[in-house]
């Protein structure tokens, strides 16, 4: 058996990346001014079905600007799922607002919509200040259940920001949002193109919206709030959150391959699901019938009592065989910056963290590599190292 490392999630640069980069170098457009930025924005908006897309430096920058556009500031609350990457919450802190952490629900591992909606209704009934924003995160590629929560937010006048950093290409199959992409349901959507995402620009992010004024302000804020004209005049505090033409060139080339990447991600997920469904103690990744996941990172639950091995030991055994895995995100309420944040529940997120393990999910994962992962999982759960 090969001892070659099986990576967790590596990019696949197999399209026009080199040709587009050579064009950047040849034309000397390598910074934030250049034609690929606009081409990437326009193509991205068309793909997800948004009216506008504004490229920026990272997914975190996209969320920060979204919070600013929604008027988040000191003394405001923002509801954030506790089971997510810390970058979902940090931009709230950048705005000196308060995160209110909401537990996960076991079906999709996303924010518990009933728990969040109940808190909104409670505040409204008691005359307490409502959160400025509810931030929905589509975790690990699976769309969050949103129908009831979006309805509650709309009725109460609460803005919804979607963190779709991990879920580009995920959609809703049924219901009022059938056919809609994640990141297009709230006031603003945020995406990431980090090196391990479904597509990469070597970094970078995108803000989506259907509101022309929000799109205009997003572009203004990401370019240091500079006014038109030769003089360097600025009418508010802005940010150097521009995406470079070089990064946009890579991103556009990747976007051209996205449907093929998603097909491969879903094929990898189907193989894992079929092979692991009957393995005692292993819970396969969320895959609800109303959703079409992008399966960014195929992640399983490991029940130590049934499996005979806990998540950490299983991870160590796989690593000894050259297979990269990683735990899912630590709940935010267990992290030092957010331990004092108010929260709604947390036990489900803690259990999912204790059991959750992300498996190799690269678009370029070969059938032989995946067979190695599956065999190693089966051996480890049967007590063989």
C-alpha positions in Angstrom: 0.0 0.0 0.0 1.3 3.4 -0.9 2.5 5.6 2.0 2.1 8.8 -0.1 0.3 11.5 1.9 -3.4 11.9 1.2 -4.1 15.7 1.8 -7.2 17.0 3.4 -8.3 19.5 0.7 -5.9 20.8 -2.0 -6.7 23.1 -4.9 -6.7 21.8 -8.5 -5.3 24.3 -11.0 -6.2 22.6 -14.2 -7.9 25.3 -16.3 -6.9 28.7 -17.7 -5.0 29.8 -14.5 -1.6 30.0 -16.2 -2.9 31.7 -19.3 -4.7 34.3 -17.4 -1.8 34.9 -15.1 0.5 35.3 -18.1 -1.9 37.9 -19.4 -1.7 39.8 -16.1 2.1 39.9 -16.3 2.2 40.7 -20.0 -0.2 43.7 -19.5 1.4 44.8 -16.2 -2.0 44.6 -14.4 -1.1 42.8 -11.3 -2.6 45.0 -8.5 -6.2 45.9 -7.8 -6.7 47.7 -11.1 -7.2 45.3 -14.0 -9.9 43.7 -16.2 -10.0 40.3 -14.4 -11.5 41.8 -11.2 -14.6 43.0 -13.1 -14.8 39.8 -15.2 -14.6 37.7 -12.0 -17.3 39.8 -10.3 -19.7 39.6 -13.3 -19.2 35.9 -13.8 -19.6 35.2 -10.1 -22.9 37.2 -9.9 -24.3 35.3 -12.9 -23.3 32.0 -11.5 -25.0 32.4 -8.0 -27.9 34.4 -9.3 -27.2 37.7 -7.6 -27.5 41.1 -9.2 -24.2 42.3 -7.9 -20.9 40.8 -6.7 -18.0 42.8 -5.2 -14.6 41.2 -4.9 -12.5 41.7 -1.8 -9.4 40.6 0.0 -10.8 37.6 2.0 -14.0 36.0 3.2 -13.4 37.7 6.6 -13.2 41.1 4.8 -16.5 40.3 3.1 -18.2 39.6 6.4 -16.7 42.7 8.0 -18.0 45.0 5.2 -21.4 43.2 5.4 -21.6 44.0 9.1 -20.6 47.6 8.4 -23.2 47.9 5.6 -25.9 46.6 8.0 -25.0 49.3 10.5 -23.6 47.0 13.2 -21.8 49.0 15.9 -21.3 49.3 19.6 -24.3 48.1 21.7 -25.6 46.0 18.9 -26.1 42.3 19.1 -25.5 39.9 16.2 -26.7 36.3 16.4 -23.9 33.9 15.2 -23.8 30.1 15.3 -21.4 28.8 17.8 -20.3 25.9 15.6 -18.4 27.8 12.9 -14.9 29.0 12.0 -13.9 32.0 14.2 -13.9 34.3 11.1 -17.7 34.3 11.2 -17.6 36.1 14.5 -14.5 38.2 14.5 -15.9 40.9 12.2 -18.7 41.5 14.7 -16.0 42.2 17.3 -14.3 44.5 14.7 -17.4 46.6 14.9 -17.4 46.6 18.7 -20.7 44.7 18.7 -21.7 41.7 20.8 -21.9 38.2 19.5 -24.8 36.1 20.8 -23.9 32.5 20.1 -26.6 30.0 19.0 -26.3 26.3 19.3 -26.3 23.9 16.3 -29.0 21.5 15.3 -28.1 17.9 14.7 -29.6 17.4 11.2 -27.3 19.8 9.3 -24.9 21.0 12.0 -25.9 24.6 11.2 -27.5 27.1 13.5 -30.6 25.8 15.2 -33.3 28.0 13.5 -36.0 27.3 16.1 -33.7 28.3 18.9 -32.7 31.5 17.1 -36.3 32.4 16.1 -37.5 31.8 19.7 -35.0 34.3 21.0 -36.1 36.9 18.5 -39.7 36.4 19.4 -38.9 36.5 23.1 -37.1 39.8 22.7 -39.9 41.3 20.6 -42.6 40.2 23.0 -40.7 41.7 26.0 -39.7 44.9 24.3 -36.0 44.1 24.4 -33.6 45.4 21.7 -33.6 43.1 18.7 -30.3 42.0 17.2 -29.0 44.2 14.4 -28.1 41.1 12.3 -28.6 37.4 12.2 -25.6 35.8 10.5 -26.4 32.4 8.9 -23.5 30.2 8.2 -23.8 27.3 5.6 -21.4 24.9 7.4 -19.0 22.6 5.5 -20.9 22.8 2.3 -24.5 22.1 3.5 -27.2 24.8 3.2 -28.6 26.0 6.5 -32.4 25.5 7.1 -33.6 29.1 6.6 -37.2 29.3 5.7 -38.8 30.0 9.1 -35.9 32.0 10.4 -35.8 34.3 7.3 -39.6 34.8 7.7 -39.2 35.8 11.3 -36.3 38.2 10.5 -38.2 39.8 7.7 -41.3 40.4 9.9 -39.2 41.9 12.7 -37.0 44.0 10.4 -33.7 42.2 11.2 -31.0 42.0 8.5 -29.7 38.6 7.5 -26.1 38.1 6.4 -25.1 34.8 4.9 -21.6 33.4 5.5 -21.4 31.1 2.5 -17.6 30.9 2.7 -17.6 27.1 2.8 -20.5 26.4 0.5 -20.1 27.9 -2.9 -22.4 26.0 -5.3 -24.7 24.7 -2.6 -28.4 25.2 -3.4 -31.9 24.5 -2.1 -33.9 21.7 -3.9 -37.4 22.3 -2.6 -39.5 24.9 -0.8 -39.8 28.6 -1.6 -36.1 28.9 -2.3 -35.9 25.9 -4.6 -33.0 26.4 -7.1 -31.5 29.3 -5.2 -27.9 29.4 -4.3 -26.7 30.0 -0.7 -25.5 33.5 -0.3 -28.4 35.0 -2.2 -31.2 34.8 0.3 -30.2 37.5 2.9 -29.4 41.1 2.5 -25.8 40.2 1.8 -23.9 37.1 1.1 -20.2 36.4 1.8 -17.9 33.9 0.1 -14.2 32.9 0.5 -11.6 31.8 -2.0 -9.0 30.6 0.4 -6.6 27.9 -0.9 -8.7 25.0 0.4 -12.1 26.2 -0.7 -14.2 24.7 -3.5 -12.6 27.2 -5.8 -9.6 29.4 -4.9 -8.0 32.6 -5.9 -5.1 32.0 -3.6 -7.1 34.0 -1.1 -9.9 36.6 -1.6 -13.6 36.9 -1.0 -16.8 38.1 -2.6 -19.8 40.0 -1.4 -23.2 39.4 -3.1 -26.4 41.5 -3.0 -29.4 42.4 -5.0 -29.3 46.0 -3.7 -27.5 48.4 -6.0 -26.8 50.9 -3.1 -25.3 48.2 -0.9 -23.1 47.1 -3.8 -22.0 50.6 -4.4 -21.1 51.2 -0.8 -19.4 47.8 -0.6 -17.1 48.8 -3.5 -16.5 52.2 -1.9 -15.6 50.8 1.5 -13.3 48.1 0.1 -11.3 50.8 -1.8 -10.5 53.0 1.2 -13.7 55.0 0.7 -12.0 57.1 -1.9 -14.1 59.6 -3.8 -13.8 59.9 -7.6 -11.3 62.5 -8.9 -7.6 63.1 -9.0 -7.3 64.3 -5.4 -7.2 61.6 -2.8 -10.4 62.5 -1.0 -12.1 60.1 1.4 -15.6 60.6 2.9 -15.5 57.9 5.6 -13.2 55.3 7.1 -12.6 52.6 4.5 -10.5 49.6 4.2 -7.8 48.3 1.9 -9.8 45.2 1.1 -9.4 45.2 -2.7 -8.8 42.0 -4.6 -5.8 42.0 -6.9 -6.1 41.4 -10.7 -3.7 38.4 -10.3 -6.0 36.8 -7.7 -9.1 37.5 -9.7 -7.5 35.9 -12.8 -7.0 32.7 -10.8 -10.5 33.0 -9.4 -12.1 33.4 -12.8 -10.2 30.4 -14.2 -11.4 28.4 -11.2 -15.0 29.5 -11.5 -15.0 28.3 -15.1 -14.4 24.8 -13.7 -16.8 25.0 -10.7 -19.5 22.7 -12.1 -16.9 20.0 -12.7 -15.4 20.5 -9.3 -18.9 20.2 -7.7 -19.6 17.0 -9.6 -16.4 15.5 -8.3 -17.1 16.7 -4.7 -20.5 15.1 -4.8 -19.1 11.8 -6.3 -16.6 11.7 -3.5 -19.4 12.2 -0.9 -21.5 9.5 -2.5 -18.6 7.0 -2.3 -17.9 7.9 1.4 -21.6 7.6 2.2 -22.0 4.2 0.6 -18.8 2.8 2.1 -19.3 4.2 5.6 -23.0 4.0 6.2 -22.9 0.5 7.7 -19.7 1.1 9.8 -20.7 1.0 13.5 -20.2 4.3 15.3 -19.7 6.4 12.1 -22.4 9.0 11.2 -22.1 10.1 7.6 -22.2 13.7 6.7 -25.4 15.7 6.7 -27.3 15.4 3.4 -30.9 16.6 3.7 -33.3 15.9 0.8 -34.3 19.5 0.6 -30.7 20.6 0.1 -27.9 20.1 -2.5 -24.7 20.3 -0.6 -21.4 21.2 -2.1 -19.7 18.8 0.3 -16.7 21.1 0.7 -15.2 18.9 3.4 -16.9 15.5 3.8 -17.2 15.2 7.6 -18.4 12.3 9.7 -19.3 11.8 13.3 -17.4 9.3 15.4 -19.2 7.7 18.3 -16.4 6.4 20.5 -18.6 3.9 22.4 -20.0 2.3 19.3 -16.9 2.7 17.1 -14.4 1.5 19.8 -12.2 4.5 19.2 -12.6 8.2 19.8 -12.3 10.9 17.2 -8.8 12.0 18.4 -7.4 8.4 18.4 -9.0 7.7 15.0 -7.4 10.8 13.6 -4.0 9.8 14.9 -4.3 6.3 13.4 -5.2 7.8 10.0 -2.3 10.2 10.2 0.1 7.3 10.9 -1.1 5.9 7.5 -0.4 9.2 5.7 -4.0 10.4 5.7 -4.8 14.0 6.6 -8.0 14.7 8.5 -9.0 17.4 11.0 -11.6 18.0 13.7 -14.5 20.2 12.8 -14.6 23.7 14.2 -14.3 24.3 18.0 -17.5 25.9 19.2 -16.9 29.6 19.6 -18.1 29.7 23.2 -15.2 27.5 24.1 -12.6 30.0 22.6 -11.0 32.6 24.8 -12.4 35.7 22.9 -16.0 34.4 23.1 -16.2 32.5 26.4 -18.1 35.4 28.0 -20.5 35.9 25.1 -24.1 35.3 25.8 -25.3 32.1 24.2 -28.3 30.0 23.5 -27.5 26.4 24.3 -24.3 24.8 23.2 -24.5 21.1 24.0 -25.2 20.0 20.5 -22.3 22.0 19.1 -20.0 20.5 21.8 -21.1 17.0 21.0 -20.6 17.5 17.2 -17.2 19.0 17.8 -16.2 16.0 20.0 -17.2 13.6 17.3 -16.7 15.5 14.1 -13.9 14.6 11.7 -13.4 16.0 8.2 -12.0 13.5 5.7 -9.9 14.1 2.5 -12.1 15.9 0.0 -9.8 17.4 -2.6 -11.3 17.7 -6.1 -8.2 15.8 -7.2 -8.7 13.0 -4.8 -8.1 9.8 -6.8 -10.2 6.6 -6.4 -7.2 4.8 -5.0 -6.6 7.5 -2.4 -10.2 7.4 -1.3 -10.1 3.7 -1.1 -7.1 4.0 1.2 -9.0 6.4 3.4 -12.0 4.1 3.6 -9.9 1.1 4.4 -8.0 2.9 7.1 -11.3 4.0 8.7 -12.7 0.5 8.6 -9.5 -0.9 10.1 -9.3 1.7 12.8 -12.9 1.1 13.8 -12.3 -2.6 14.0 -9.3 -2.2 16.3 -6.6 -2.6 13.6 -4.0 0.2 13.4 
